[in-house]
Amino acid sequence: MPVAVMDGDLLDQPVDAIVNAWNRNIIPWWLLLPQGVSGAIKRRGGTAPFRELARVGPMPLGSAVVTGPGRLPFRGIIHVAGINMLWRASPRSIQDSVRNALARAREHGFRSVAFPVIGAGSGSFDAARALVLMQEAMQDADAASLDTRIIRYRPS
Protein backbone atom coordinates (compact mmCIF):
# COMPACT_ATOMS: atom_id res chain seq x y z
CA MET A 1 0.00 0.00 0.00
CA PRO A 2 1.60 3.32 -1.03
CA VAL A 3 2.10 6.11 1.49
CA ALA A 4 -0.73 8.64 1.19
CA VAL A 5 -0.03 12.37 1.45
CA MET A 6 -3.10 14.41 2.28
CA ASP A 7 -4.26 17.66 3.77
CA GLY A 8 -6.23 17.74 7.01
CA ASP A 9 -6.00 17.44 10.76
CA LEU A 10 -3.75 14.71 12.14
CA LEU A 11 -6.03 14.15 15.12
CA ASP A 12 -9.00 13.38 12.87
CA GLN A 13 -7.37 10.45 11.04
CA PRO A 14 -8.92 6.95 11.32
CA VAL A 15 -5.65 5.22 12.30
CA ASP A 16 -4.27 3.09 15.13
CA ALA A 17 -1.55 5.61 16.02
CA ILE A 18 -0.45 9.14 15.31
CA VAL A 19 3.06 10.55 15.43
CA ASN A 20 3.85 13.56 17.60
CA ALA A 21 6.96 15.46 16.53
CA TRP A 22 8.32 16.15 20.00
CA ASN A 23 11.52 17.61 21.41
CA ARG A 24 14.27 15.57 23.06
CA ASN A 25 12.24 15.28 26.29
CA ILE A 26 14.89 17.10 28.32
CA ILE A 27 12.79 20.12 29.32
CA PRO A 28 9.80 19.02 31.45
CA TRP A 29 6.60 19.06 29.38
CA TRP A 30 4.81 21.21 31.94
CA LEU A 31 7.36 24.01 31.42
CA LEU A 32 6.64 24.11 27.70
CA LEU A 33 3.79 25.80 25.90
CA PRO A 34 2.87 22.97 23.54
CA GLN A 35 2.37 24.12 19.99
CA GLY A 36 1.28 22.39 16.81
CA VAL A 37 0.57 18.68 17.16
CA SER A 38 1.64 18.60 20.82
CA GLY A 39 -0.68 21.48 21.67
CA ALA A 40 -3.58 19.82 19.86
CA ILE A 41 -2.92 16.53 21.68
CA LYS A 42 -2.87 18.32 25.02
CA ARG A 43 -6.09 20.26 24.28
CA ARG A 44 -8.06 17.31 22.93
CA GLY A 45 -6.38 14.33 24.56
CA GLY A 46 -5.30 15.67 27.93
CA THR A 47 -1.93 15.53 29.66
CA ALA A 48 -1.73 11.77 30.31
CA PRO A 49 0.45 11.04 27.22
CA PHE A 50 2.92 13.74 28.27
CA ARG A 51 3.06 12.55 31.89
CA GLU A 52 3.77 9.05 30.56
CA LEU A 53 6.42 10.41 28.20
CA ALA A 54 8.12 12.29 31.06
CA ARG A 55 8.88 8.96 32.75
CA VAL A 56 10.98 7.93 29.74
CA GLY A 57 13.59 10.62 30.33
CA PRO A 58 15.81 12.20 27.70
CA MET A 59 15.37 10.88 24.16
CA PRO A 60 18.20 10.63 21.64
CA LEU A 61 17.65 12.79 18.56
CA GLY A 62 15.58 10.82 16.03
CA SER A 63 14.31 8.25 18.53
CA ALA A 64 10.66 7.27 19.06
CA VAL A 65 8.60 6.32 22.14
CA VAL A 66 5.03 5.04 22.32
CA THR A 67 2.56 6.24 24.95
CA GLY A 68 -1.13 5.78 25.49
CA PRO A 69 -3.50 8.11 23.63
CA GLY A 70 -5.04 9.93 26.58
CA ARG A 71 -8.61 10.82 25.60
CA LEU A 72 -7.89 10.52 21.87
CA PRO A 73 -9.43 7.66 19.85
CA PHE A 74 -6.15 5.98 18.94
CA ARG A 75 -4.38 2.89 20.28
CA GLY A 76 -1.24 4.94 20.90
CA ILE A 77 0.82 8.02 20.19
CA ILE A 78 4.35 7.67 18.83
CA HIS A 79 6.46 10.61 20.02
CA VAL A 80 9.59 11.29 17.97
CA ALA A 81 12.56 13.46 18.98
CA GLY A 82 12.55 15.36 15.72
CA ILE A 83 14.26 18.58 16.84
CA ASN A 84 17.53 19.30 18.59
CA MET A 85 18.13 21.42 21.69
CA LEU A 86 18.15 24.56 19.53
CA TRP A 87 14.64 23.68 18.27
CA ARG A 88 15.89 22.82 14.79
CA ALA A 89 15.24 19.78 12.64
CA SER A 90 17.82 18.32 10.27
CA PRO A 91 17.58 15.83 7.41
CA ARG A 92 18.98 13.14 9.69
CA SER A 93 16.63 13.90 12.62
CA ILE A 94 13.64 13.80 10.27
CA GLN A 95 14.60 10.53 8.59
CA ASP A 96 15.65 8.82 11.82
CA SER A 97 12.36 9.89 13.41
CA VAL A 98 10.41 8.34 10.55
CA ARG A 99 12.35 5.07 10.62
CA ASN A 100 12.08 4.74 14.39
CA ALA A 101 8.38 5.65 14.45
CA LEU A 102 7.68 2.93 11.87
CA ALA A 103 9.70 0.42 13.91
CA ARG A 104 7.70 1.26 17.06
CA ALA A 105 4.43 0.99 15.09
CA ARG A 106 5.35 -2.53 13.99
CA GLU A 107 6.53 -3.53 17.50
CA HIS A 108 3.19 -2.45 18.97
CA GLY A 109 1.13 -4.14 16.26
CA PHE A 110 -0.30 -0.93 14.83
CA ARG A 111 -1.67 -1.49 11.34
CA SER A 112 -2.07 2.19 10.47
CA VAL A 113 -0.17 5.33 11.40
CA ALA A 114 -0.46 9.01 10.50
CA PHE A 115 2.50 11.39 10.54
CA PRO A 116 2.64 15.17 10.53
CA VAL A 117 5.32 16.75 8.37
CA ILE A 118 8.17 16.28 10.86
CA GLY A 119 10.40 19.30 11.38
CA ALA A 120 8.21 21.75 9.47
CA GLY A 121 6.63 23.35 12.56
CA SER A 122 8.76 24.19 15.59
CA GLY A 123 11.77 22.65 13.83
CA SER A 124 11.79 25.47 11.23
CA PHE A 125 12.61 23.05 8.40
CA ASP A 126 11.28 23.66 4.88
CA ALA A 127 8.00 21.71 4.65
CA ALA A 128 8.43 20.60 1.04
CA ARG A 129 11.97 19.33 1.70
CA ALA A 130 10.85 17.60 4.92
CA LEU A 131 8.09 15.83 3.01
CA VAL A 132 10.59 14.50 0.45
CA LEU A 133 12.94 13.32 3.23
CA MET A 134 10.07 11.57 4.98
CA GLN A 135 8.97 9.81 1.80
CA GLU A 136 12.55 8.63 1.17
CA ALA A 137 12.83 7.26 4.73
CA MET A 138 9.44 5.56 4.43
CA GLN A 139 10.47 3.88 1.20
CA ASP A 140 13.72 2.66 2.81
CA ALA A 141 11.81 1.41 5.89
CA ASP A 142 9.09 -0.35 3.87
CA ALA A 143 6.29 1.86 5.18
CA ALA A 144 4.02 0.28 2.56
CA SER A 145 3.60 -2.73 4.85
CA LEU A 146 1.44 -0.45 7.04
CA ASP A 147 -1.41 1.90 6.18
CA THR A 148 0.81 4.97 6.38
CA ARG A 149 -0.18 8.55 5.70
CA ILE A 150 1.45 11.95 5.97
CA ILE A 151 -0.92 14.74 6.91
CA ARG A 152 -0.16 18.30 5.87
CA TYR A 153 -2.05 20.35 8.44
CA ARG A 154 -4.94 22.33 7.05
CA PRO A 155 -7.55 23.59 9.51
CA SER A 156 -11.07 22.48 8.70
C-alpha positions in Angstrom: 0.0 0.0 0.0 1.6 3.3 -1.0 2.1 6.1 1.5 -0.7 8.6 1.2 0.0 12.4 1.4 -3.1 14.4 2.3 -4.3 17.7 3.8 -6.2 17.7 7.0 -6.0 17.4 10.8 -3.7 14.7 12.1 -6.0 14.1 15.1 -9.0 13.4 12.9 -7.4 10.5 11.0 -8.9 6.9 11.3 -5.7 5.2 12.3 -4.3 3.1 15.1 -1.6 5.6 16.0 -0.4 9.1 15.3 3.1 10.6 15.4 3.8 13.6 17.6 7.0 15.5 16.5 8.3 16.2 20.0 11.5 17.6 21.4 14.3 15.6 23.1 12.2 15.3 26.3 14.9 17.1 28.3 12.8 20.1 29.3 9.8 19.0 31.5 6.6 19.1 29.4 4.8 21.2 31.9 7.4 24.0 31.4 6.6 24.1 27.7 3.8 25.8 25.9 2.9 23.0 23.5 2.4 24.1 20.0 1.3 22.4 16.8 0.6 18.7 17.2 1.6 18.6 20.8 -0.7 21.5 21.7 -3.6 19.8 19.9 -2.9 16.5 21.7 -2.9 18.3 25.0 -6.1 20.3 24.3 -8.1 17.3 22.9 -6.4 14.3 24.6 -5.3 15.7 27.9 -1.9 15.5 29.7 -1.7 11.8 30.3 0.5 11.0 27.2 2.9 13.7 28.3 3.1 12.5 31.9 3.8 9.0 30.6 6.4 10.4 28.2 8.1 12.3 31.1 8.9 9.0 32.8 11.0 7.9 29.7 13.6 10.6 30.3 15.8 12.2 27.7 15.4 10.9 24.2 18.2 10.6 21.6 17.6 12.8 18.6 15.6 10.8 16.0 14.3 8.3 18.5 10.7 7.3 19.1 8.6 6.3 22.1 5.0 5.0 22.3 2.6 6.2 25.0 -1.1 5.8 25.5 -3.5 8.1 23.6 -5.0 9.9 26.6 -8.6 10.8 25.6 -7.9 10.5 21.9 -9.4 7.7 19.9 -6.2 6.0 18.9 -4.4 2.9 20.3 -1.2 4.9 20.9 0.8 8.0 20.2 4.4 7.7 18.8 6.5 10.6 20.0 9.6 11.3 18.0 12.6 13.5 19.0 12.6 15.4 15.7 14.3 18.6 16.8 17.5 19.3 18.6 18.1 21.4 21.7 18.2 24.6 19.5 14.6 23.7 18.3 15.9 22.8 14.8 15.2 19.8 12.6 17.8 18.3 10.3 17.6 15.8 7.4 19.0 13.1 9.7 16.6 13.9 12.6 13.6 13.8 10.3 14.6 10.5 8.6 15.7 8.8 11.8 12.4 9.9 13.4 10.4 8.3 10.5 12.4 5.1 10.6 12.1 4.7 14.4 8.4 5.7 14.4 7.7 2.9 11.9 9.7 0.4 13.9 7.7 1.3 17.1 4.4 1.0 15.1 5.3 -2.5 14.0 6.5 -3.5 17.5 3.2 -2.4 19.0 1.1 -4.1 16.3 -0.3 -0.9 14.8 -1.7 -1.5 11.3 -2.1 2.2 10.5 -0.2 5.3 11.4 -0.5 9.0 10.5 2.5 11.4 10.5 2.6 15.2 10.5 5.3 16.7 8.4 8.2 16.3 10.9 10.4 19.3 11.4 8.2 21.8 9.5 6.6 23.4 12.6 8.8 24.2 15.6 11.8 22.7 13.8 11.8 25.5 11.2 12.6 23.1 8.4 11.3 23.7 4.9 8.0 21.7 4.6 8.4 20.6 1.0 12.0 19.3 1.7 10.8 17.6 4.9 8.1 15.8 3.0 10.6 14.5 0.5 12.9 13.3 3.2 10.1 11.6 5.0 9.0 9.8 1.8 12.5 8.6 1.2 12.8 7.3 4.7 9.4 5.6 4.4 10.5 3.9 1.2 13.7 2.7 2.8 11.8 1.4 5.9 9.1 -0.4 3.9 6.3 1.9 5.2 4.0 0.3 2.6 3.6 -2.7 4.9 1.4 -0.5 7.0 -1.4 1.9 6.2 0.8 5.0 6.4 -0.2 8.6 5.7 1.5 11.9 6.0 -0.9 14.7 6.9 -0.2 18.3 5.9 -2.0 20.4 8.4 -4.9 22.3 7.0 -7.6 23.6 9.5 -11.1 22.5 8.7 
